Amino acid sequence: MKNRSLVSITDYSKEEYLKILDLAEEFEKNPKQSILEKFVVATLFFEPSTRTRLSFESAASQLGAKVIGFSDASNSSVSKGETLKDTILTVSNYSDIIVMRHPREGSARFASEVSKVPVINAGDGGNQHPTQCLLDLYSIRKTQGKLDNLNVAFVGDLKYGRTVHSLVMALCNFNTTFHLVSPIELKLPSYVKMHIKNNNLNYFQYTDLNDVMETADIIYMTRIQRERFSDPIEYEKVKNAYILSASMLDNCKPNMRILHPLPRVNEITEDVDATAQAYYFTQALNGVFVRQALLATILGVK
């Protein structure tokens, strides 16, 4: 895995997922080490981010790396008309690894093909978000004690939700049963469902969240993403399609946990935060340890 870019979650095998998760466990026990002090990590965020950018920067800083980059493309030469290719070629002269988020699908793959250093995809439009996927796998394993043979319910924006696309593909390695809850307009794309079929696994589609509350081991809530809709009227139709409240948790399994890639808007009410099922803020913390494992592995230190 040394010097290998991570653009799609399918770039890594099941064994490599597990290696990253095991290493993340080590970093959770000891997150502050000086093993990357000879390295420079560039974070290029052409699209807004809080958790992904800050957790990457925290992960790198706690391991001693120097961090450069930008959190707003308007503060870079992109605002002057510089192409993505030129930006990547330039920044790869200044760094040992690039972490990039970009609104255009396929941008991360393109960046990895022109860069002189490895590229980690921190989200490319509505396509993929592989590092979120790895921290989701870590969170599932921590809460369930395993990854195999679970019932996982994905709720909300399954069409544009890049975190969902990546996690579904990864969970196909673990004999998962998928429960897909969405408005008809926001169903999981056919190419992702084909991934499930090709692995001879089952999926079930619903429009009512209550239909999965007693079955799920994991409920993966997602935000209906205003920024992915070209038509505001279409967004208004579905924006409040699913709202999970504490009163809905009475008959869920004892082991059930709620994940969310965040930010949330109103799809999880605040009364859920105090329940035993809420795990989304710890999930965000897990991102630091998983991203430490990724940086250390790709840079060849671990």
N, C-alpha and C positions, 0 to 999 in steps of 0.2 A: 504493500500500500504506500510505500515511500514515494514521494513526488508524483502521486496519482491525483488528478483532479476528481472532485465529487460533484457531478452535475445532476445526475439522476440517481434515485435510490437503487435503480437496477444496475448501476455501475459496481455495486458491492454485492458479494455473495452472502448467504445466510451465515456462513462461518465468519466472515469479516464483520457483519453486524455484531455478532456475539463477542468478537474480540474487542470492538469499540465499547460495548456495554460493560464488559468485564473491566476494561481499563478505566472507564468512567467511575466504576465503584471504587477503584483505588484512589482516584482524584477526589472523590467525595470525602474520603477519610483524610486526605492530605492535599488540599487544593492549592496551597501556597508553596511553590517550589521554584528554583531558579534555573530550570532546565532549558528555557528558550531565550536566555539573555543575549545570545548571539544572533537572534533572528528579528526581522522586521515583518510585521503583519499589516497589510493594507486592507482597510475596510472601505469599499466603494458602494455607497447606498444612493442609487439614483431614484429611490422610492422611499417614502417615510417608513421608519421602523423604530421601535423602542426596545422590546425584549431581545430580538435577534441581534441588533447592532451592539447594544450594551452588554449582552451576555458574551458575545464574541470578544469584545474589547476587555471585559472583565477577565474572561478565561485567559487571554493572551497576557494581560498585565500581571495577573497572579502568578504566571509562569515565567515572568521576567522579560517578555518580549517587548519591543518598541512597537507602538501602534501609530500608523499614519492613515490619512484618508479623508473622506468627507461624508456628511450625512444629508446633504442637499445638493443635487446636481447643479442648482443655480449658483452655487459657490465654486464651481469647477469650470474648466474651459469648455465643457459641454455647452454652457450658456453662450459661448462664442461661436458655436458650430462645429466643435471638434467631434470627430467620429468616435464610436465605441472602440474601433480597432486602434486608433491612435492613442486613446486614453489607456487602453490595456497595455499596449506596447511600451508606453512611457512609464506607467506605474510599475510594470514588471522589472524595469531597470532599478527601481528604488526599493524593492521588497523581495521577500523570500516566498510569500504566499499571498494570494488575493482572495478576499471574501467579498462577493458581489451580489447586490440585489438590484434588479432592473425590471421595469414594468413590461418589457417585451418578451413574449415567449420565445425560447430558443436563444436568447442573448447569452446565457451562461455557457451553453455549448460552444457558441461562436467564440466567446472570450477564451475558453480553455484551448481552442484550436490555434489561437494567435499568440497566447501568452507564453513568455519564457519560463514562468513559474506556475506551480499548481493553482487551480482556481476552485474555490468552494462556492457552490450555488446557494445563496441565502434567500432564494425566491426569484423566479422569473415569470412574471405575470401570473396567469391562472394555471401555469403548468405544474411545476414541482417545487418542493421545499424539503430537500433530503435531510438537512440537519435537524429540522423540526421533527421529521419522521423518526430519527434516531433517538431524540430525547423523549418522544412519545413511546417508543418501544421500551426505553429505559424505565419510564414511568409505569407502563403496563406491567413490566416484569416486577418492579418493586411492589406494586399494590396487589398483584395476583400471585406472585411467587413463581410465575411461569409465563411463557408466551404461547404455548401450544393449546389447541382445543378450547378456545374461548369464543364466546358470543360477543361480538363487538357491534354496537349500534352507532352509526354515523348520522348526525342530525343537522339539517339546515341547508347550507349552500354546498351541495355536492358537485355542482357543475363547474363552478369557478374556484372551488376551494382547493388550492394547490397542496395544502397540508393533508387533506383527505386523499388526494390522488396518490401521493407518495406513500402514505401509511397503508392504504389498501394494498398496494403492490408489495410492500414489505411483508405484510401479514399473510400474504399468500404462501409464504414459506413455513407457516406455522399452523396449518390446518384450521384456520379461522372460519367461523360461520358469520357472514356479514348481514347486518340488518340496516337497510338504507332508508332513512326517513327524510323526505324532502317534498316541497311543492313539485308538481308535475314539471314546471318550467325549469327547475333546478336539479333534475335527476343526475346521477353519476354518469359521466360520459361513456359512450359505448366502448371506447378503446380501453378504459379502466375495467369495465365489466368483463370485457373479453379476457383480460389478464386473470380474473377470477375463474372464468370458465376454462381457460387453458390449463389451470392448475387443478381442475376437477373438484372445485369447491362450490359451496352453495351460497347464494345470496337471496334475500327477500326484500321487496320494496313496499314501503308504506307511505301514507300521507299523514297519519295520526301518530304523534309521539307516544301516546298512552299504550299503543299496541306493543311497544318493546320494553316497557318499564319493568315488567316482571321477569323478562328473559335475559336481559343484558348483564354481562360481567363488567363491561366498560360502556359508558355513554359518552361519545365524543361530540360535544356540541360545537357548532361553528356559527360565526357571524354572517348574516346576509350582507354581502359586501357592496355597498353603494358604489364604490369606485369601479366595479367591474361592469356596471350597467350603462349602456349607451343611451337608454331611454328611461328617464326618471319615473315615468308612469309605471313601467314594468317593475321598478324597484319598490314603489309605493304599494303595489299589489301584494308583495311577498315579505316585506321587511319585518313584520311581526308574526310570521307564520308559526314559529315555535318559541314558547317561553316556558322554561323549566323552573318550577317553584318548589319550595321545601315540602309543601303539602302533597306533591306528586310522588314522594319517595317512600311512602308508607309500606308498600308491598314489594319493594325492590329486594334483590338478593343481598345478604349481609356483606358479601365481598364486593358489591358493585361500587365503582368509583367513577366520578365525573371528570372528564378531561376537557380542556378547551385551549386552543392555541393562543387565544387572546389577541387583540383586545376584545372584550365583550361590550355590547351596547346594552340591550335589554333582554337577551335570550336566556340569561340565567339571573333570576332575581337575587337580591343581596341576602335574603334569608337562607339561601342555600349555603352561603359561605361558612356558616357555623355548624353545618351538618358533618357527620362522619364521612359522607360520600364525596364531599368537595375535595378535589385534589389539584385544581388548576394552578394555584399559586406555587405549590411545591413543584409541580410540573415545570413551571417557568424557571425555578431555581435549578432543577436538574439540567437545564440547558447549559449552564456553565460547565458542569463536570463532563458532559458529553462533548462539548466543543473543545474543552481541554484535551480530551482523549483524541479527537480528530486532528487537532493542530499538532500534537506531539507525535502522532502516528505518521501523518503525511510529511512532516518535516524530518522524520527518521530518528527521532530522539527516543521513542518507545517502540 
